[in-house]
Amino acid sequence: MSLIRPATPEDHPAILDIWTPVIRDTTVTFVSELKTPESLVEYIDGRRARGREFFVAELEGAVAGFASYDQFRGGDGYVHAMEHTIILGPAARGRGIGRALMQAVEAHARERGAHTMVAGVSGENDAGIAFHAAVGYEPCGRMPQSGRKFGRWLDLVLMQKIL
């Protein structure tokens, strides 16, 4: 059984341990700049300053994944549209932890007036697309060659869930 809770500073090393190989080695994210302890603090604090949250999932006492969200696009016309990030470590996959993290993010966003949640998923991330479909996200667009990583153009699949 996993425990979903807001991240604390003590969780930061484990978050970085999970996030670093995803950024460094995969196209799950198009970001290639690794998070540092300082940039992670800035990332989490920035989201919280805007009324969002950064959740971690604990499995057997260790951080096994995390999820957060923020406004989908800037401007007051998008204040009810959010986009999330969810990353699981290898031990968390296939155990319902991703689903629990999504429920926490969606509930937090809904309680603060969000109407829709957007997932931007790499077109190469079949597991991510399947996961989002399984938790109620509908495909709403594919943006060919919108990202670039490892010297290749990558498609972005947009999926959406009305909260």
Residue pairs with C-beta under 8 A, 6 or more apart in sequence:
2 57
2 58
2 59
2 64
2 92
2 95
2 96
2 97
2 100
3 57
3 58
4 55
4 56
4 57
4 58
4 100
4 101
4 103
4 104
5 55
5 56
5 58
6 53
6 54
6 55
6 56
7 15
7 44
7 54
7 55
7 56
7 66
9 41
11 56
11 63
11 66
12 37
12 40
12 41
13 37
14 56
14 62
14 63
15 40
15 56
15 63
15 66
16 35
16 37
16 40
17 89
18 63
18 64
18 65
18 66
18 87
18 88
18 89
19 35
19 40
19 66
19 87
20 34
20 35
22 28
22 29
22 87
23 29
23 31
23 32
23 33
23 34
23 35
24 34
27 122
27 124
27 125
27 147
27 149
27 150
27 152
27 154
28 87
28 122
28 125
28 128
29 122
30 122
30 147
30 148
30 149
30 154
30 156
32 149
35 43
43 54
44 54
44 68
47 53
47 54
47 68
47 69
47 70
48 54
50 70
50 71
51 112
52 68
52 69
52 70
52 82
52 108
52 109
52 112
53 68
53 69
53 104
53 105
53 108
54 66
54 67
54 68
55 66
55 67
55 68
55 101
55 104
55 105
55 108
56 63
56 65
56 66
57 63
57 64
57 65
57 66
57 67
57 88
57 92
57 97
57 100
57 101
58 64
59 91
59 92
59 95
59 97
62 91
63 89
64 88
64 89
64 91
64 92
64 97
65 86
65 87
65 88
65 89
65 92
65 97
65 98
65 101
66 86
66 87
66 101
67 84
67 85
67 86
67 87
67 101
67 102
67 104
67 105
68 84
68 85
68 105
69 82
69 83
69 84
69 85
69 105
69 108
69 109
69 114
69 117
70 82
70 83
71 78
71 79
71 81
71 82
71 83
72 78
72 81
72 82
72 83
72 116
72 118
73 81
79 113
80 113
80 114
80 115
80 116
81 114
81 115
81 116
81 118
82 109
82 114
82 116
82 117
82 118
83 117
83 118
83 119
83 120
84 102
84 105
84 117
84 118
84 119
86 98
86 101
86 102
86 105
88 97
88 98
88 101
92 98
98 131
98 135
99 134
99 135
102 135
105 117
106 117
106 161
106 163
109 117
109 163
110 163
114 163
115 162
115 163
116 160
116 161
116 162
116 163
117 137
117 160
117 161
117 163
118 158
118 159
118 160
119 128
119 132
119 137
119 158
119 159
119 160
119 161
120 156
120 157
120 158
121 128
121 129
121 132
121 156
121 157
121 158
121 159
122 128
122 147
122 154
122 155
122 156
122 157
123 142
123 154
123 155
123 156
123 157
124 154
124 155
129 139
129 157
129 159
132 159
133 139
133 159
135 161
136 161
137 159
137 160
137 161
138 159
138 160
138 161
139 157
139 158
139 159
140 158
140 159
140 160
141 157
141 158
142 155
142 156
142 157
142 158
143 155
143 156
143 157
143 158
144 153
144 155
145 153
145 154
145 155
146 154
146 155
146 156
147 153
147 154
147 155
147 156
148 154
